[in-house]
Amino acid sequence: MLVGRDGERDHVERLLAQAAAGRSATLVIRGEAGIGKSALLDHTVAAARGMRVLRGVGIESEAELAFGALHLLLYPYLDRLDLLPDPQAAALRGAFGLTDDTAANPFLIGAATLTLIAELAAEQPLLCVVDDAQWLDRGSSDALLFAARRFQADPVAMLFAVRDTAVPFPTARIEELRLPGLTADAAAGLLDRHSPGLTAPIRARVLEEAKGNPLALLELGAARLAAQREGRAEPAHEVGPLPVARRVQEAFRAQIAGLPAASQAILLVAAADRFAGMDTVLRVARAVGADTSDLEAAERAGLIHVTDGELAFRHPLVRAAAYQCAAHHRRLAVHRAFAEALTAPDVLDRRAWHLAAATTEPDEAVAAELERTALRAERRGGAMAVSAAYDRAGRLSTDPGRKARRIAKAAAAAYDAGKPDRAARLAVEVASLTADPGLIAEATLLRGQIEYERTSPEADATLACEAARLVMDHDPERAVVMLTEMICAGRDAGALALVAEGGRLMSELRLPSGSGMRTAADAQMRWADLLDGKPENAVEPLRAVVRTGREADAGLMPRIVAGFSALMLAEDRAAIEAMDRLLAEVRAGGALTWIPYAQEIAALAHALRGDFLTARTSLAEGVALSTEFGMDVEVAVLRATSVWLAAVTGDEARCRELAAEILPVLADRHAVATALARWGLGLLDLAAGRYRAAFDTLYAVCTGPARHDFIVRAVADLVEAAVRDGGPDRIAGEFTTLERWASHVDSPTATALLHRCEAMLRDSEEHYRAALDLHAARGDRFDEARTRLLYGEWLRRRRRRGEARAELDAALGGFTHMGATRWEARARSELTALGERPAAEPVAGDPLRNLTPQELQVVRLAAAGLSNKEIGAQLFLSPRTIGHHLYRAYPKLGVTRRIELAQLGLD
């Protein structure tokens, strides 16, 4: 019975009712050991009438076994794997060691967990509870949290109990409930009920020491009552207060120490391996001098209970006490006995870890066993388990070279597992263990990648340069990868000297002519030229890169490079096509960490073309995933595009709020994103007629370190601000930069912008018409509407009213359709100056603007003919959640059936 937890009990019961009604719920319950988390989970399970219950638990000693906890949780339902999409089913089979066919992807494992739980919930509402979640192996926790964050409209409730420990268990975007100590009255009632007869001084002392912790009240109360009845003296106060959990654990240790030696031994065996069945526990126990009968004393003491042949500890702290209070040599003996007992092929990983636990000095045979465990974990997709196994293998290595190689692999796996601090520490250690330039280079590159997020892209570029110099002569292909990192990070930072140095080093590499690596190296060299203001050297090689980037076998990073190259060449449609292909591939393969980078490019390209709705959809997904994966810099980079979008759509409050949030993060770190956000602020002022402010902001953008990147397009806005502010002579150098870029890239988009600038500077109708022809042919809706507005104003000033009205009407229609409200207001103002009274077009004229970004994403895929299950597999959502989004979208679109979506022209 829960005492003093009425509010918490009501909370979880509301979540159960919510889930049973088809609205998914997830809750993380946090608190110190013994505070009542397990009891609240027990109450939740008891209250989950009519629900299927999945119950799991984390064990500290088993955190290195990849997907062990997830396997135990889902094991009864593995016969349902055929219901999953094939890639997800294969990933889960690989994670559980049911097949060696392919390396499992951790995100596909998360998606498979989501889909399997959703399938089970479709049969019967489902409750999933996990106790001591802080001790879950990383693969299991990632998969379960991945699923928990994505349930929306399924009858699923997921509860995680997390003990306060030094081990972090981050649960961003999930509701949390912290359990405090019981109130004084509730604590006294619980103590009096379970330990009646305590003398007043001892009762007061127990209440003071327990601090409202229910387990402490029960255990300390029972211990003090026993001592009182036996006439034993109270132990002296410790020096300084012990944490409550420590006091409780000490009480458990005292109980265990009072057991016969053989009983202590069998408790130690059971504590050393949770996965061991009773037959294995007894076999190992016999090897260390204990047997079945020795369980009786522990059962009588209430420390364990045996049900249906399964042994369970009363509380996780009992398990910990049973292991920790054993002498070191006894622990070693138990682990050796387990290693001898575990010989079947499906328990080799546990055998390796028992061998490691029994080994106190370097042993190459044990290190090799652990390395094989790491390789198996790699195939299963458990990056943290890979890191732990390689790290321990390194510590046990007898050969310095093998030790360095294994520690380097541990560092790389830790980075893949999202543990940058651990990865950085191991990478630094590698350099102290070896003189091998290849290993040192890999460790240095890894340190750079960590520094990108931790300090700045410039730090990453500097370390990548250091790494590349180590391998240029003997491994030029690997040097290409490192120099690509250097140039890309240098470009982000606006560190043009580093970019130029990277290009120079690329030119020195001895690579076969015509090879893929040679093409990749040439591309990065040409980035250096372009960003140095030399487009004449860069355009043709970069066009080749853009073409190559559309090919599926080009690799992920080269295609990201191709996408950014396309933006630099004003080939926005090519950037979108390349990213659409890349996104389809990484979704199918579960490479979710690449989605934010691909969506960054896609969002920019869509925004620059005037497709603001699609740009917002891309940004929403990119920001959500970056936030989930802890990619803080990428979140800020993506939101820089959001600043630009808020500016062009006239949402001044949102634009300035976002800019104030991200610019301190980006300043002195990411020059391109900083310039993009400030370009947005300049556009905001330009649309509002604040021309002096617009000029000042845009001039800083167009003369800053990103001026030769795709940001060069901002010069067209700088020209408009200068002309309206009466000082076009102030931007001659910037106009020359635009002119030089546009003439060499020879893109219709770039040429149209140049014509628009020349029209303003030369007062030339010919250039307005030339720009409009190119805009229309290219489909650049925002730039076309901007040019029509300028041309219409030009015509009105010349009293060519009919022609002016036509251009301004077209501009107004374009701005209204795109939702560019400030520009729309300017077009209306110009029409009013002509004596026109333009009617306001309702938002319903473009119903897609009423959809959320995720609804728009789902609707477009449904219109393309995909089923809910297929859409769910692409977006990593459950089919029922997809159906929920469609249900909400239909009335907004004015349709009632799926077949009608195809008639709306949603591409």
Buried (B, 14 or more C-beta within 10 A) or exposed (E): EEBBBEEBBEBBBEBBEBBBEBBBBBBBBBBBBBBBBBBBBBBBBEBBEEBBEBBBBBBBBBBBBBBBBBBBBBEEBBEBBEBBBEBBBBBBBBBBBBBEEEEBBBBBBBBBBBBBBBBBBBEEBBBBBBBBBBBBBBBBBBBBBBBBBBBBBBBBBBBBBBBBBEEEBEBEEBEEBEBBBBEEEBBBBBBBEBBEEBEEEBBEBBBEBBBBBBBBBBBBBBBBBEBBEEEEEEEEEEEEEBBBBBBBBBBBBBBBEEBEEBBBBBBBBBBBBBBBEBEBBBBBBBBBEBEEEBBEBBEEBEBBEBEEEEBBBBBBBBBBBBBBBBEEEBBBBBBBBBBBBBEEEEBBBBBBBBBBBBBEEBBEEBBBBBBBBBBBBBBBBBBBBBBBBBBBBBBBBEEEEBBBBBBBBBBBBBBBBBBBEBBBEBBBBBBEBBEBBBBBBBBBBBBBBBBBBBEBBBBBBBBBBBBBBBBBEEBBBBBBBBBBBBBBBBBBBBBBEBBBBBBEBBEEBEBEEEEBBBBBBBBBBBBBBBBBBBBEBBBEBBBBBBBBBBEEEBBBBBBBBBBBBBBBBBBBBBBBBBBEBBBEBBBEBBBBBBBBBBBBBBBBBBBBBBBBBBBBBBBBBBBBBBBBBEBEBBBBBBBBBBBBBBBBBBBBEBBBEBBEBBBEBBEEBBBBBBBBBBBBBBBBBBBBEBBEBBBBBBBBBBEBBBBBBBBBBBBBBBBBBBBBBEEBEEBEEBBEBBBBBBBBBEBBBBBBBBBBBBBBBEEBBEBBBBBBEBBBEBBBBBBBBBBBBBBBBBBBEEEBEEBBBBBBBBBBBBBBBBBBBBBBBBBBEBBEEBEBEBEEBEEEEBBBBBBBBBBBBBBBBBBEEBEBBBBBBBBBBBBBBBBBBBEBBBEBBEBEEBEEBEEBEBE
